[in-house]
Each structure stands twice: as C-alpha cells, then as structure tokens.
Amino acid sequence: MQFTGSTRIRAPQEQVWHLLLDPDALRHCLPGCTRFEQAAPDTYEATVTLGIGAVRGSYNGRVHVRDPQEPHRYTLAAEGSGSTGTVRGSAAITLSATPDGTTIQWSADAQIGGIIANVGQRLLGGVARSMADQFFRCMEGRLANVAGETTEPARTEEA
C-alpha cells in the first residue's frame, strides 16, 4: 500500500529537520505511540497502539533512519509486529525551504499482514491520512510552543 502527501509548517527548515528526528517529539506526536527510544545511532525502538475498524493492537518494532542528508531528506525504514499483525514499510521524507516555512513531502510504502490487514484493508488509506494530519499538526504545535507563538495548524495534502 502506497501513501504520498505534503504539508507546510511555518518554521525554518533546520528546526523542522531536528524536530522530525527528535525521539521525544516523535513519541509525543505519533498517534498511539507510547515508546520511541534511541537504541543505536539512527535506530529507534517503538511501541504503538493502533485500531482500524474493530481491530485494535499494540505493535513493537524498530525504526531506522537511512541516508540522511541534513536538512533536506532522509528515509525511514520500519518493521514491527503485534498480536493482530505485522507491518513493514519505508518512507522517503523531503524538506524544502519556502518563504513562510518548510514544505515536507513524503512517499511511503507499507506492507501490512495478519488480522489487521484482513479486517481493515479498505480503511487503511483513511486511517493513514488521518494519522499523518494529526502528526503534523502536533509537530507544528510543538514548534509554535518553542517559539512562544500561536500558528495555524499545518495543512496536509494527500495524493
């Protein structure tokens, strides 16, 4: 299953880069995330609880940052498993400076197996879009709190 999208955040590119790779910000902003800890350089262990339709489960896994080119792009590779299935995927993230902040574009590919894939397959696209929107609104809110300002929520566009 493939997902693409973009969003604009009203903050400098360097600041957005660092926030997107901050384990505390990721734990706080990833929907359902209860643990996101650095296990090694560019490698993190995470626990996420998700529900799709009537199927709800907790997943443990690893996230690897690959090919970082600060502050422009990186790739995330993730794999995890839980009581209701497995997930494996990657996402290419690109940041571009704009006059009013930073544009983030992403392209993700995910393979989901088990009960969650069987029951929730037709719902996955909507769930992924909703999670991306929540994530980027949260990240922009964290940046606004650091800067001591209020800002409009991030605008996320999905393809």
C-alpha positions as CSV (number, residue, x, y, z in Angstrom):
1,M,0.0,0.0,0.0
2,Q,1.4,3.4,-1.0
3,F,0.8,6.8,0.5
4,T,2.1,10.2,-0.6
5,G,1.5,13.6,0.7
6,S,2.8,17.0,1.6
7,T,2.4,19.6,4.3
8,R,3.7,23.1,5.1
9,I,5.0,24.0,8.5
10,R,5.7,27.6,9.4
11,A,9.2,27.2,10.8
12,P,12.7,27.2,9.4
13,Q,13.9,24.0,7.6
14,E,16.7,23.3,10.1
15,Q,14.3,23.5,13.0
16,V,11.8,21.2,11.3
17,W,14.5,18.7,10.4
18,H,15.7,18.4,14.0
19,L,12.1,18.1,15.4
20,L,11.2,15.4,12.9
21,L,14.1,13.3,14.2
22,D,13.7,14.1,17.9
23,P,12.6,10.9,19.8
24,D,10.6,12.8,22.4
25,A,8.7,14.8,19.8
26,L,8.1,11.6,17.8
27,R,6.8,9.7,20.9
28,H,4.5,12.6,21.7
29,C,3.2,13.3,18.2
30,L,2.9,9.8,16.5
31,P,-0.7,8.8,17.2
32,G,-0.8,5.8,19.6
33,C,2.9,5.9,20.3
34,T,3.8,5.0,23.9
35,R,7.6,4.4,23.4
36,F,10.1,5.8,21.0
37,E,13.7,5.4,22.2
38,Q,17.0,5.5,20.6
39,A,18.6,2.0,20.5
40,A,21.7,2.9,18.4
41,P,22.7,5.8,16.1
42,D,19.8,6.3,13.6
43,T,17.9,3.3,15.1
44,Y,14.9,3.5,17.4
45,E,12.6,1.1,19.2
46,A,9.0,2.0,19.3
47,T,5.7,0.7,20.7
48,V,2.5,1.9,19.1
49,T,-1.2,1.0,19.8
50,L,-3.5,1.3,16.8
51,G,-7.0,0.5,15.9
52,I,-8.5,0.0,12.5
53,G,-12.2,-0.7,12.5
54,A,-12.9,-3.2,15.2
55,V,-9.3,-4.5,15.3
56,R,-7.0,-2.9,17.9
57,G,-3.5,-4.0,18.7
58,S,-0.2,-2.9,20.2
59,Y,2.9,-3.2,18.0
60,N,6.6,-3.3,18.9
61,G,9.2,-2.5,16.3
62,R,12.3,-0.8,15.1
63,V,12.7,2.4,13.0
64,H,15.9,3.1,11.1
65,V,16.9,6.4,9.6
66,R,18.6,5.8,6.3
67,D,20.6,8.1,4.0
68,P,20.1,11.4,6.0
69,Q,21.1,14.5,4.0
70,E,20.6,17.2,6.6
71,P,18.4,19.3,6.4
72,H,17.0,18.1,3.0
73,R,16.0,14.4,3.0
74,Y,16.1,11.0,4.7
75,T,14.4,7.7,4.5
76,L,12.7,5.9,7.4
77,A,12.5,2.1,7.4
78,A,10.3,0.4,9.9
79,E,9.2,-3.1,10.9
80,G,7.1,-4.3,13.7
81,S,4.7,-6.9,14.9
82,G,1.9,-7.3,17.4
83,S,-1.0,-9.5,18.4
84,T,-3.1,-8.5,15.4
85,G,-0.5,-8.5,12.6
86,T,2.8,-7.2,11.2
87,V,3.9,-4.1,9.5
88,R,6.9,-3.3,7.3
89,G,7.5,-0.1,5.4
90,S,9.6,2.8,4.3
91,A,9.0,6.4,3.8
92,A,11.1,9.0,1.9
93,I,10.9,12.4,3.5
94,T,12.0,15.6,1.7
95,L,12.1,19.1,3.3
96,S,12.2,22.3,1.2
97,A,12.6,25.8,2.5
98,T,9.8,28.2,1.5
99,P,9.3,31.9,2.2
100,D,6.9,31.2,5.0
101,G,8.5,28.0,6.4
102,T,9.1,24.5,5.3
103,T,7.3,22.1,2.9
104,I,7.6,18.4,3.8
105,Q,6.8,15.9,1.1
106,W,6.6,12.1,1.8
107,S,6.2,9.0,-0.1
108,A,5.6,5.8,1.9
109,D,5.1,2.1,1.1
110,A,3.7,-0.2,3.7
111,Q,3.1,-3.9,3.8
112,I,0.6,-5.0,6.5
113,G,-0.2,-8.6,7.3
114,G,-2.4,-10.5,9.7
115,I,-5.8,-9.8,11.1
116,I,-5.5,-6.1,10.9
117,A,-4.8,-6.3,7.1
118,N,-7.7,-8.7,6.6
119,V,-10.3,-6.7,8.5
120,G,-9.1,-3.2,7.9
121,Q,-7.7,-3.2,4.4
122,R,-10.3,-0.9,2.9
123,L,-9.9,1.5,5.9
124,L,-6.1,1.8,5.9
125,G,-5.9,4.7,3.5
126,G,-8.2,6.9,5.5
127,V,-6.5,5.9,8.8
128,A,-3.1,6.7,7.3
129,R,-4.2,10.2,6.1
130,S,-5.8,10.9,9.5
131,M,-2.7,9.9,11.4
132,A,-0.4,12.0,9.1
133,D,-2.7,15.0,9.7
134,Q,-2.6,14.5,13.5
135,F,1.2,14.0,13.4
136,F,2.0,17.2,11.5
137,R,-0.5,19.4,13.5
138,C,1.1,18.1,16.6
139,M,4.7,18.8,15.3
140,E,3.7,22.3,14.2
141,G,2.2,22.9,17.7
142,R,5.4,21.9,19.3
143,L,7.4,24.3,17.2
144,A,5.0,27.1,18.0
145,N,5.3,26.4,21.7
146,V,9.1,26.5,21.4
147,A,8.9,29.8,19.6
148,G,6.2,31.1,22.0
149,E,3.7,31.9,19.3
150,T,0.4,30.6,18.0
151,T,0.1,29.4,14.5
152,E,-2.5,27.9,12.1
153,P,-2.5,24.2,12.0
154,A,-0.4,22.5,9.4
155,R,-2.1,21.9,6.1
156,T,-1.7,18.4,4.9
157,E,-2.3,17.4,1.3
158,E,-2.6,13.7,0.4
159,A,-2.4,12.1,-3.0
